[in-house]
Amino acid sequence: MSANAAHGAAWSEKKVTDVQLHYLPWDDYIRGSWCTRITVRFGAAVAELLLGGDGRDGRLSPAADNVAVLLDPPQLPEWEPTAH
């Protein structure tokens, strides 16, 4: 089992204490919002679910069709619009 898999397995046993949906206005033509990030709290621990994936350079990049899960990230990627 990889270190990431072992770390994730430990998270599955914790109780969810809070969920926050981070929305932005869609645009001027469509009435509504889109959610680019979901924060799930497990007590003091945090999981960030982002619309992102593995980019061509092997780094996390924005994506419209993939969800990346960051466990206790020290910061969010610069490209995440709700991080600012």
C-alpha positions in Angstrom: 0.0 0.0 0.0 1.4 3.4 -0.9 1.8 6.2 1.6 -1.1 8.1 0.0 -3.4 5.1 0.1 -2.5 4.5 3.8 -3.1 8.1 4.6 -6.5 8.0 2.8 -7.5 4.8 4.6 -7.0 6.6 7.9 -9.4 9.4 6.8 -12.2 7.0 6.0 -12.5 6.2 9.7 -13.0 9.8 10.8 -16.4 11.5 11.4 -17.3 14.4 9.0 -17.8 17.5 11.1 -18.4 20.1 8.4 -18.9 20.5 4.6 -18.6 23.8 2.8 -19.5 24.3 -0.9 -17.5 27.1 -2.6 -19.6 28.7 -5.4 -18.9 31.4 -7.9 -21.4 33.2 -10.2 -21.7 31.4 -13.5 -21.7 34.4 -15.9 -23.8 37.3 -17.0 -25.9 35.2 -19.4 -26.7 32.1 -17.3 -28.4 32.6 -14.0 -26.8 30.4 -11.5 -23.5 29.4 -9.9 -20.8 26.7 -10.3 -19.0 24.9 -7.5 -15.2 24.6 -8.1 -14.3 23.4 -4.6 -15.8 21.5 -1.6 -14.1 21.5 1.8 -14.8 18.5 4.0 -13.7 18.8 7.7 -12.9 15.8 9.9 -12.4 17.7 13.2 -9.0 19.5 12.7 -8.2 17.6 9.5 -9.3 18.9 6.1 -10.0 17.4 2.7 -10.3 19.8 -0.3 -12.1 18.4 -3.4 -11.2 20.5 -6.4 -12.0 20.4 -10.1 -8.5 19.4 -11.1 -6.3 16.6 -12.3 -2.9 15.5 -13.5 -1.6 18.0 -16.0 0.8 17.3 -18.9 3.7 18.3 -16.7 2.7 15.9 -13.9 1.4 18.7 -11.7 -2.1 19.3 -10.5 -4.0 21.4 -13.1 -7.5 22.7 -13.5 -10.0 20.2 -15.1 -13.7 20.3 -15.9 -14.0 16.5 -15.9 -12.0 15.3 -12.9 -12.0 15.8 -9.1 -8.7 16.0 -7.2 -8.7 15.3 -3.4 -6.1 17.1 -1.4 -5.7 16.0 2.2 -4.6 18.7 4.6 -3.1 20.9 1.9 -0.7 23.6 3.1 -2.3 25.9 0.5 -4.6 25.7 -2.5 -3.4 25.9 -6.1 -3.1 29.5 -7.5 -5.6 28.6 -10.3 -8.4 27.8 -7.8 -10.7 30.8 -8.1 -12.2 30.5 -4.6 -8.8 30.4 -2.9 -8.4 34.2 -3.1 
